[in-house]
Amino acid sequence: MKAIVVGGGVMGLSTAWALAREGHDVELFEQGDLPNALASSMDQHRLIRHPYGDHIGYARMIDDAFVAWDLMWRDLGQQLYAPTGTLALTGNGADWAERSAATLAAIGRPMTELPVAELPRRFPLLDARGVERAFWIDTGGVLFAQDIVIALVRHLTQHPRVRLHDRTPVRSVDLEQARVTTEGGSHHDGDVMIVAAGAWVGRLLPALGRRLVPSRQIVIYFHLPDDQRAAAHGRPRLQGRRSRIQPAR
């Protein structure tokens, strides 16, 4: 089978990787460079964790996700992940952490509730004022996002079943025929097509675009003082109801 993949972010690249390792041929098209520094995938960190509130479907997928990441590490020859455990916090009357704990208990992944009074001792960089409940689970950590994208591009460039087209914007897609037409006017056909164009999907699939609203998230980077950097190393990533705190590497 030949697959056409549109989009060279982590979704498109990892799809190409998975198809190629199963013995399929893949052509991937990316409008910018590969890797594309402007892609949403190009960031220092991404969290992976089991707590997802009461979204049991997401929680169930995490074990399979870890299995897939382990396969990728073997193919890439390096593990671009730091296990830290996950600390889930709520305050101001929110119940996200409690719902996460209940959901995970239901699927056999129980969290441990920690006394709020112990948080400053266990996590000295955490200001626990306003925290009402805290739950801990040993799983979860940090994926080194841009390193993963860079490593995937390097791996796929050398793969005999993969052909990467960078700086090749796609003008139109025909899902039924699995055909793409580039802005240069060339046509490329496959047996199946995967569109992983992120925020640009509405330009290629207008009917779908009317149902999707891309969102923008502002990411702030900061550097810890030297005396706190060592203390932060290996600490768990924090997951609250509406915020993610990720020290810069």
C-alpha positions as CSV (number, residue, x, y, z in Angstrom):
1,M,0.0,0.0,0.0
2,K,1.1,3.6,-0.7
3,A,0.1,6.3,1.6
4,I,0.0,10.1,1.0
5,V,0.6,12.2,4.1
6,V,-0.1,15.9,4.1
7,G,1.6,17.8,6.9
8,G,5.1,17.3,8.4
9,G,4.5,18.1,12.1
10,V,4.7,15.4,14.7
11,M,1.4,13.9,13.7
12,G,2.3,13.5,10.0
13,L,5.8,12.4,10.7
14,S,4.8,9.8,13.3
15,T,2.1,8.5,10.9
16,A,4.7,8.1,8.2
17,W,7.0,6.4,10.6
18,A,4.3,3.9,11.7
19,L,3.2,3.1,8.1
20,A,6.8,2.7,6.9
21,R,7.7,0.3,9.7
22,E,4.7,-1.8,8.7
23,G,6.1,-2.1,5.2
24,H,4.0,0.5,3.4
25,D,5.3,3.2,1.0
26,V,4.8,6.8,2.1
27,E,5.0,10.2,0.4
28,L,4.8,13.1,2.8
29,F,4.3,16.8,1.8
30,E,5.1,19.8,4.0
31,Q,4.6,23.4,3.0
32,G,7.7,24.6,4.9
33,D,11.1,23.2,5.9
34,L,11.4,19.8,7.5
35,P,11.5,20.2,10.4
36,N,9.3,23.3,10.2
37,A,10.3,25.8,12.9
38,L,6.8,27.4,12.7
39,A,4.9,24.2,13.3
40,S,3.1,23.8,16.6
41,S,5.1,20.6,17.2
42,M,8.3,22.6,17.5
43,D,8.4,23.3,21.2
44,Q,10.8,22.2,23.9
45,H,8.4,20.0,25.9
46,R,5.1,18.2,25.8
47,L,3.5,16.5,28.7
48,I,2.4,12.9,28.7
49,R,0.3,11.8,31.7
50,H,-2.6,9.6,32.7
51,P,-4.7,12.2,34.5
52,Y,-7.3,13.7,32.1
53,G,-10.2,14.6,34.4
54,D,-13.2,12.4,33.6
55,H,-12.1,11.8,30.0
56,I,-11.7,8.1,30.4
57,G,-11.0,7.6,26.7
58,Y,-7.8,9.7,26.9
59,A,-6.7,8.0,30.1
60,R,-7.1,4.6,28.6
61,M,-5.0,5.6,25.5
62,I,-1.9,6.5,27.5
63,D,-0.7,2.9,28.1
64,D,-0.9,2.3,24.3
65,A,0.9,5.6,23.7
66,F,3.8,4.6,26.0
67,V,4.1,1.3,24.0
68,A,4.2,3.3,20.7
69,W,6.8,5.7,22.1
70,D,9.0,2.7,23.2
71,L,8.9,1.4,19.6
72,M,9.9,4.8,18.3
73,W,12.8,5.1,20.7
74,R,14.1,1.8,19.4
75,D,13.9,2.9,15.8
76,L,15.4,6.4,16.5
77,G,18.2,4.9,18.7
78,Q,17.5,7.3,21.6
79,Q,14.9,8.0,24.2
80,L,13.7,11.6,24.0
81,Y,11.6,11.4,27.1
82,A,12.2,12.1,30.8
83,P,10.0,10.3,33.3
84,T,9.1,12.5,36.3
85,G,5.7,11.3,37.6
86,T,2.6,13.5,37.7
87,L,1.3,15.8,40.4
88,A,-2.3,16.8,39.9
89,L,-3.6,19.9,41.9
90,T,-6.9,21.7,42.3
91,G,-7.9,24.8,44.1
92,N,-10.5,27.5,44.2
93,G,-13.3,25.0,44.3
94,A,-12.2,23.1,41.1
95,D,-12.4,19.3,41.1
96,W,-10.3,18.3,38.1
97,A,-7.7,16.4,40.2
98,E,-10.5,14.5,42.1
99,R,-12.2,13.6,38.8
100,S,-8.9,12.4,37.4
101,A,-8.2,10.3,40.4
102,A,-11.7,8.7,40.3
103,T,-11.4,8.0,36.5
104,L,-7.9,6.4,36.9
105,A,-9.1,4.3,39.9
106,A,-11.9,2.9,37.6
107,I,-9.3,1.7,35.0
108,G,-6.9,0.3,37.5
109,R,-4.4,3.2,37.6
110,P,-5.0,4.6,41.1
111,M,-3.5,7.9,42.2
112,T,-2.3,8.6,45.7
113,E,-3.7,11.6,47.5
114,L,-1.1,13.7,49.3
115,P,-1.7,15.9,52.3
116,V,-1.5,19.5,51.1
117,A,0.7,20.3,54.2
118,E,3.4,17.9,52.9
119,L,3.7,19.6,49.4
120,P,6.3,22.2,50.4
121,R,8.6,19.5,51.9
122,R,8.2,17.1,48.9
123,F,8.2,19.8,46.2
124,P,10.1,22.8,47.6
125,L,9.7,24.9,44.4
126,L,5.9,24.7,44.6
127,D,4.0,27.5,46.2
128,A,1.1,25.5,47.7
129,R,-1.0,28.4,48.7
130,G,-4.5,28.0,47.4
131,V,-4.1,24.3,46.7
132,E,-7.0,22.3,48.1
133,R,-6.2,18.7,47.1
134,A,-3.2,17.0,45.5
135,F,-2.9,13.6,43.9
136,W,0.3,11.8,42.7
137,I,0.9,9.0,40.2
138,D,4.3,7.6,39.3
139,T,3.6,7.6,35.6
140,G,4.0,10.5,33.2
141,G,6.8,12.9,32.3
142,V,8.2,15.1,29.5
143,L,8.5,14.4,25.8
144,F,11.3,16.5,24.2
145,A,9.0,17.7,21.4
146,Q,11.3,19.4,18.9
147,D,14.1,16.8,19.4
148,I,11.5,14.1,18.5
149,V,10.5,16.0,15.3
150,I,14.1,16.5,14.3
151,A,15.0,12.9,15.0
152,L,12.0,11.7,13.0
153,V,12.9,13.8,10.0
154,R,16.5,12.4,10.1
155,H,15.2,8.8,10.4
156,L,12.6,9.1,7.6
157,T,15.0,10.8,5.3
158,Q,17.1,7.6,5.4
159,H,14.1,5.2,5.2
160,P,13.9,3.4,1.8
161,R,10.1,3.4,1.8
162,V,9.6,7.1,2.6
163,R,9.8,10.1,0.3
164,L,9.7,13.5,2.0
165,H,8.7,16.7,0.1
166,D,9.7,19.8,2.0
167,R,8.8,23.3,0.8
168,T,6.0,21.8,-1.2
169,P,2.6,23.4,-0.4
170,V,-0.4,21.3,-1.3
171,R,-3.0,23.2,-3.3
172,S,-5.8,20.6,-3.2
173,V,-6.6,17.1,-1.9
174,D,-8.9,14.4,-3.3
175,L,-9.7,12.1,-0.5
176,E,-11.6,9.6,-2.7
177,Q,-8.8,9.2,-5.1
178,A,-6.0,9.7,-2.5
179,R,-4.5,12.4,-4.8
180,V,-2.8,15.6,-3.9
181,T,-2.1,18.5,-6.2
182,T,0.8,20.8,-5.3
183,E,1.0,24.5,-5.9
184,G,3.5,23.7,-8.6
185,G,0.8,21.7,-10.4
186,S,2.2,18.2,-9.9
187,H,-0.1,15.3,-9.0
188,H,0.7,12.5,-6.6
189,D,-1.5,9.4,-6.1
190,G,-1.7,6.8,-3.4
191,D,-4.0,4.2,-2.0
192,V,-4.8,6.1,1.2
193,M,-4.5,9.6,2.3
194,I,-3.9,11.1,5.8
195,V,-4.3,14.9,6.2
196,A,-2.4,16.1,9.2
197,A,-2.3,19.8,8.3
198,G,-3.2,21.1,11.8
199,A,-4.5,24.7,11.8
200,W,-4.3,24.8,8.0
201,V,-6.7,21.8,7.4
202,G,-9.6,24.2,6.6
203,R,-7.8,25.4,3.5
204,L,-7.6,21.9,2.1
205,L,-10.9,20.6,3.5
206,P,-13.3,23.5,3.6
207,A,-16.3,21.5,4.7
208,L,-14.3,20.1,7.7
209,G,-12.8,23.5,8.3
210,R,-16.2,25.0,9.0
211,R,-16.5,22.6,12.0
212,L,-13.1,23.3,13.4
213,V,-11.8,26.4,15.1
214,P,-8.0,26.5,15.5
215,S,-6.9,28.0,18.9
216,R,-3.8,29.8,19.8
217,Q,-1.9,29.2,23.0
218,I,0.8,31.6,24.2
219,V,3.9,29.8,25.6
220,I,6.2,31.6,28.0
221,Y,9.8,30.5,28.5
222,F,11.8,31.3,31.6
223,H,15.2,30.3,33.0
224,L,15.5,29.2,36.6
225,P,18.3,30.8,38.7
226,D,21.3,28.5,39.0
227,D,20.5,27.6,42.7
228,Q,17.0,26.5,41.7
229,R,17.8,24.6,38.5
230,A,19.4,21.7,40.3
231,A,16.4,21.5,42.7
232,A,14.0,21.4,39.7
233,H,15.8,18.7,37.9
234,G,13.7,15.5,37.8
235,R,10.8,17.1,39.6
236,P,7.3,16.1,38.4
237,R,5.5,18.2,35.9
238,L,2.4,19.9,37.4
239,Q,-1.0,19.4,35.9
240,G,-3.8,21.7,37.1
241,R,-7.2,22.4,35.9
242,R,-6.3,25.2,33.5
243,S,-2.5,25.6,33.6
244,R,0.7,23.7,32.8
245,I,4.0,24.7,34.4
246,Q,7.0,23.6,32.4
247,P,10.5,24.9,33.4
248,A,12.6,25.6,30.3
249,R,15.4,23.1,29.7
